[in-house]
């Protein structure tokens, strides 16, 4: 129940009462305005009412923060032993006059506590303290919440008169004003202390700015960060210490003041007093008044010096680790290369040595002599190809492979390569199908492109399906041409795909019977290096039908030769 405010001059009060009430109300309000301790103010309220009601003794209980209990507020003339017995009383239907009034939200009158059933738990304490009658009214905040109770005690059975009711009604309102003001003041003090602790003691740089972006207040951390004393910063414009261009400053303020953003965060540089620039992350937010209008700006600064240094150090350590791993991989690759080359060289050398000894020790007839010389020549060619490819790979990795780029017609290049593979095509009875527009040209080294196509198409024939098909498709785009070599064989084993373009990696298959040595595993690695050197990309995957698909992407030209060495 909300009590109505006292209106001095109402005709329901005696003139003497109204005059005294006015004087006492002024005294209480003066204490409230002076922010006197709540107990002092409530004592003044009680003493004023007791002066107007001879024989009455009064008390005020205040609801605790949870609203679940009533604590002692003021009672200058009640026995301490009784006050201790009711301190902490919980509102309920049988909690004496005060607890019941707080529970019901309306006045409760116990004419005689000795017989009132609501006083069962507190009867003995009241009687031993000489208290027989108790009338209690709830004290309500402006919101309607019960914040306490105002009780009037008598030493004999008593029922309040109309005059007493009007007086208690007005003094209950005064108590409500005092309690509410104390609560608001307490919240204000707590809020101020919270702000002071979070602002002044914050290890991050903080500042309050006026709406024109001039410093109003800075904390100690901001002063240490900038090198200025706090009083030196007050009144300075923000751009005197923060490097931010006028356009950005105007945009930030417009976003904040128009409710477009609650806060804006941006990296800036803090101009310190000594002259050095510190990288900082600045967060600017708007502070609004009770009416929702912008009143000032809040600025938070985070020093990024150590974070950026740590990031640079982390990046450097990562790059060093990557470089170490690459160097280690290169070292291992070189060891593997040397081992593999030694192995690959040994086979043709043994063939050359064997047939040379055969020619030197036996008197062979012309056909057998011719066969031995052919074997020696084949093995020598194999060795020459091996040495040439190893040299090309070395030059490719070093970036010194000589290239003569020009405009090359893809259709013509493919048709020049296919006849060179006629023996393998015949052995495996493979059909070559071309889907290439004669006008499609790429920028490439003609000889190197032939070498790449010879290797990739040869692999498609060798590892594709016998009696199958190999398709070569060229698809142009405005800036590049995609060449696909597709076979219909079993495809590439998944575990082999990641190392497809590494040296001496062979996936197996069905090589032709005509050559005693069928490749040495450098072809795809060399093709990868050559395509990359010509600003292209090569990749491989398995098609949905199971065959292997090699994709070569090279820059497209307009059929204009442009040599490059």
N, C-alpha and C positions, 0 to 999 in steps of 0.2 A: 504494500500500500504506500503510495507516495503522499507525503505530507505537503500541504499547501504552504507557501511562504507567508511569513507574518506581515500583515499590512497594518502599520501603525495608524491609529485613528479610527479603526473599526468601532462601531457602536456596541459591539458585543464585549468590549473591555471597559472596565471602570477607568475614569480619567486618571486616577492615581496609578493604576496598573499600567496604563498606556504610557504615562510619562516615565515610570521606572523602567518599563520594558524598552522604551526608546533609548534611554541612557545606557542600560546594560547591553542592548544590542550594539550600540556604537562602540562600547568597550570591547566586546567580543570581536567585532569586525576589525577593530584597530589591531588586535592581537593577530587576527588572520592575515591582515595586510602586512604586518611586520614579520610574518613567517615565524611566529613564536612556536615553541615546541607544542605538539598537539595536546599533550597532557595538561600544560598550562592553560591552553585555550578551553579545553573541556572542563577543567576545574572551575574556570570563570563562569562557564555556562551553568554548571551545577550550583555554584554559590549564589548566582543571581536568582535561579529558580527557588532555591531553599529560602532566600530572603523574602520572596513573594508568597511562599507557602510555609508558614511557621509550623514546626513539628514534623516536617517531611525531611527525609534523607534520600538523596538521589545517587544513582550510579549510571555509568555509560559503559556498555560492553561493545567491543569492536570485532567484527568478523575477521578471521585470519585470511591469508592470501587465497586459500582454497575454498573459503566460504563454508567449511564443514565444522567450524568451532568458533565460539565466542570467547574473546580474551579480554582481560581487565583493561579498561581505558582510563576511567577516572571515577573516583568515589571518595572525596576527601573526608567524609564524616561517617563512613561505614567501617565496622570492625575488620581488621586485617584477616582474622581467622575465617570470617565469612567470605571475604573476597577470594581467599585461597580455595575455598570449597566450590565456588562457582566458576573459577577461572578455567577456561577450556570446555565449558558446557557445550554439548552438541544439540543443535535444534531438533526438536521432536515434539510429539503431541503431549508428552508427560515430562517436559523438561523445565518445570517451574514456569514463572510468568515470562521471563526473558527468552528462554529456549523455545517456548511454545509460540510466542509472538513472532520470533524470527522464522519459525517453521510455517506458521499460518499467514504471515505477512499482514497482520492486523493487531490492534491493541488487545491485550489480555489483562483482565482485572481479577485478582485473587483477593476477595474481601477478607478472608481469613485463611492463611496458609495452613492452619492446624487441621482444617477439614477439607481443603481443596485437594482433589485427587491428582491434580497435575504437579503437586509439590511433594509427592511421596518420597522421592530420592533426595530432596533438599530441605525437607521440613525440619529435621533436628538441627541442622546448621543455622537455619533462620531463627528458630525459637531460642536457641542458646545465645544468639546475638541480639535478642530483643526485637526481632522483626516479625510482625504479625500479618500485615497487609502489604501487598505488592501489586503495583500497576505498571505494566510495561508496554511501551510503544515501539514498533520497529522503526529504525532509521534507514531511509531509502536514499540512494544516490540519484542524481538526475536521470540516469538510465533506468531507474526502477529497481535496481539490484539492492537487496538488503545488505547494508554495510555495518549494522550494529543495532543495539537496542538502548532505549532510554527508560530507566526504571525509577519509580517513586515508591519509597517504603514508609510505613507508619508503624508505631509501636502497639497499636490496637486495631481491631477490625475497622476497615475504612472503605467507603465507596466514594470515588472522586466526584466532585461537584462540576457543574458546567463551567464555572470560572477556572477551576483547576485544569479541566480538559482543554480550555482555550490556551491557558498558559503553557501547559506541557506541549501542546501542538506547536506553538511558536518556538519554544526552546529546543524541541526536537529538530525543527528546521535549522536552527542555529548550529546545532551539533552536526547536522548533515553537511552544512556549508563548511564547517571546520574540518570534518573528516575528509570530504571531497577535496578541499584545498590542500590538505596535508598529503593526500594521495597523489594529486597532480604535482605538487611540489617535490614529493619524493621521486616520482617518475622523472621529473625534469632533472633533479640532481643526479639520479642514477644514469639518465641518458647523457647528461653532461660529463659525468665521470667515465662512462663507457666511451664516449667520443674522445675524451682527453687521453684515455689509456690507448685506444686504438689509433689515435692520430699522433699524439706526441711520442709515444713509445714504439710506434711501428718501425721496424727496421727498414721498410721501404720508404722511398721519398714520397711525401704527400704534401699537397698544397691546396688551399682554397683560393679561387679566383673570383673576381667580380665579373659581371657579364661582359664587360669590355676587355676581358682577359688580362686584367692587372692583378698582381699578387695581393692577396688580403692577409694570408697567414700561411706559414710553412712549418713543417716539423723539423726536428733535429737531424733526421736522416737526410732530408732534402738539403739542408744547409751543409752537412758534411760532404754530400755528393757533389754539390756545386762549388764548394769552397767559400760561399758567401755567408755572412751572418744573417740570421732571420730578419733583423730589422733593415738590412741592406736590400733585401728582396722585396719587402712590402712596398707596393706602389709601382714597381717595375712592370712593364708589359711582358707578356709571356715570351714573345719573340726575341726579347733581350737575352734570354738564356737558353731557349730551345730553338734550334734551327728548323724552321718550318716555313715553307713558301706561303705568301699571302693567299694564294688560291686555295691551298689545302686548309689553311686556318679558317678562311671564310666558309668553306664547305663543311668542316667539322662543326663550327658553331651553328650553321644553318640546320644540319641534321639533328643536332641536340635540341635546339630551341623549337623545332617544328614537330617534335615527337617522332621523327623518322627513325631515331635510334636512341636507346637508353644510354649507351656509351660508345665511344669510338676508340679503337686501339691502333697505334701506328708506331713503327720504328722511326726514331729521330736521333739527333745528336744534341747532347747537352753541352753548352758553352760554359766551361768552368771559369772561375774568377782568374785562375792562373793562366788561362788561355788554351788549355788542351780541350779536345773534344772527346766526350764519352758517348759511346753508343748506348741508347736507352730505348726501352719500350714504354711509350706513354699511353696511358688510358685516361681519357677525359669523359666525365659523366656530368649530367646536369642535376642540380639540387633544386627541388621545387617547393614552393610555399604551401601552406594549408589550402590555398585556393587552386593549387595545381599550376601556378605560374612559375616560370624559371626565376630563381632568386640569385644563384651563384653557380660556379662550376667547381668540380672536384678533379684534381689531377693526381694520378699515381705514376711514379717512375720506378722502373726496374732496370738496374744497371746490367747491361748485357756484356760488359767487358770480359768477365771470366767465362761466361757461357760461350761467347764467340771464340775466345782463345781455346777453350776445351773442344769446341767443334772443329776448329782448324787442326788442333793436335790429333783429334780422333780421325779426321779425314786423312791427315798425313800418315798416321799409323796404319790406316786401312790401305792407303795407296802403297805404302812400303810392304805390307803383307802381301798384297796382290802382286806387286813386282817380284817379291821373293818367290811366291808360288809359280809365277810365270817363268822366272829364271830356272826354278827347279824343274818345272815341266819341260822347258826347252833343253835343259841338261839331260834329263831322262830321255827325251825324244832323240837327242843327238846320239846318246849311247845306244838306244834301240836302233837308230838309223845305221850306225856303224856296224852293229852286230848283224843286222838284217842284210846290209849291203855285202858284208863279208860272206854271208851265207849264199846270197843270190849270185855273187861273182864266182863262187867256188864251182857251181855246177857247169856253166859254160867253159870255164877254164879247164876243168877236168875233161870235158869233151874235146876241147882243142888239143890238150896234152895227149889224150888217148889216141886220137886219130893221127896226130903228128908222129907218135911212136909207131903206129901201125904202118904209116907210109915209109918210115925210115927203116923198119925191120923186115917188112914183107914185100915180096915182089908181086904187087897186085896187078890184075888185068885192068884194062882201061875203064870198064864200067864201075868196078869196085873202087878204083882210084878216084874216079869222078864223084862217086857217092861220098867218100871220105872228105874230099875237098869241099863238097857242098855242106857237109856237117860242120866242118871247121868254119866255113864262111857264115853259116847260120849262127853259130855260137859267138863268132866275132861281132856280127851285127847286133846280137842280143846284148853283148857287153857294151857296145857303143851306145845303144839306146839307153841302157841303165845309167852309164856315166853321164850322158846328155841330160836325162831327166833329173838326176841328182843335182847336176849343175844348175839346171833351170829352177828347181825347187829352192836351192840356196840363193840364187839371184832374186827369186820372187820374195822370199822372206826378208832379204836385205833391201828390197825396193829398188834394185838396180837392173831388173830384167829389161833388156832393150825391146821397145815396142815401136811399131810403125802403124799408127791407127789411121784408118781411112774409112770411107763409106763402102760397106761390103753388102752385097745382095745375099740375103739368107738363103733363098731358093738355090741360087747358083753355087754357094758354098756347100750346101748339103749334097747337091747333085755331083759335085766334084769329089766328095768324100766317099759316097756309096760305092762307086766302082772299085775303090781300093779295098773294099771289104767283100768283094765278090766271092773269094774262096770260102770265107766263113759263112756267107749267105748260102752258098751252094751246099756246103757240108751239112748245115742244119735245116736246109730247105725252108728258109724264112722269107716272107714277103715284106718288102719295105713300102710303106704307104706315106705319101707326102701330102700335107695340106698347108701350102705356103703360097702367099700372094707374091708373084714375081717382083712386084714393086716395093716390097718391104726390105729396108736396108738398116744396118746397125753400124755404129762406130766401133771398129775393132781392128786388131792386127790380123790381116787375112790368113797368114800362115799359122798363127796361134789359134785362130778360130777353127781352122781345119784340124789342128791337133786335138782340140777339145772335142769337136764333133766326132772325130775318128775314135777317140777313146770312149765316149759315152754311147755312141751308136754301136760300136764294137762290143761293149759290155752288154747292151740290150740283146744283141744277136747271140752272144755267148751264153748268157744266163737266162734268156727268155725261153719260151716253150718251143720245142722242136716242131717243125711244120707250122709255126705260129706266125704272128704279125708283129712288126715294129712300126709304130706310127711316129712321124715327126711333124709337129704342128707349130706354126708361128702365129702369134696373136699380137698385133700392134696396138699401141695406145698412143696418145699424143706425144709422150716423151720417151717411151721405151718399147722394146719388143720382147715378148715372152716366148721362148722356144721350149717346147716340151717333147721329150723322147720317151715314148710309152711302149712297154712290152706287155705280153700277156702270159708271162711266166709265173712262178710261185711267189714272186716279190722278194723283198729284202727282210731278213730275219730281224725282229724288233730289237734284239740285243746288239745287232750290228749297226743299226741306224746311227746311234750317237757317235761312233768312231768311223763313219763311212769315208770321211775325207782325211783320215790319218794314214801315214805311210805303212806299207806292207800289210794292210788290212784287207783280206780277201774273204768273201762270204761263201766261197765254194760254188758249185754249180755243175754245169755239164760242158766242159771245154772240149774243143774239137780235137780229133786224133792226129791232125796233120802236123802239129808242132811239138817237138820234144820238150820245149819249155814254154808254158802258157802264161806269160805276164809275171810281174814281180811286185805288184801291189803299190806302185807309185802313181798310177794313172789318175785316179780320182783326186789325190792330193795335189798333183800338178794341175789338173783341170780347175780345181778350186782356186789355186794361186793365180792362174792365168786369167780366169774370169774376174777375180777381184782386182787384179792389176789393170784390167780394162774398164774399171768403174762399174762392174756388174755384180750379180749375185747368183749363186748356184745353190740348189737345195734338192733334196730327194725325199720321197715318201711312197707309200703303197697306195694304189688306187683301190676303190671299193671292190673292183673285180679281182683284186689280188696281185696284179702285175705291178712292176716298179715304174715310177714316174720321176724322171730327172727334169728339173726346171732350170733354165738359164735365162736370166734377165739382163739385157744389154741396152745401153742408150740408143735411141732411135736417131737416124739422120735423114736428111733430105737429099741423099745421094750426092753429097758434095764431099770430095776428098779433102781431108785435113790431116796431114802427117803429123806424128808426134813421136819423138824419140825419148 
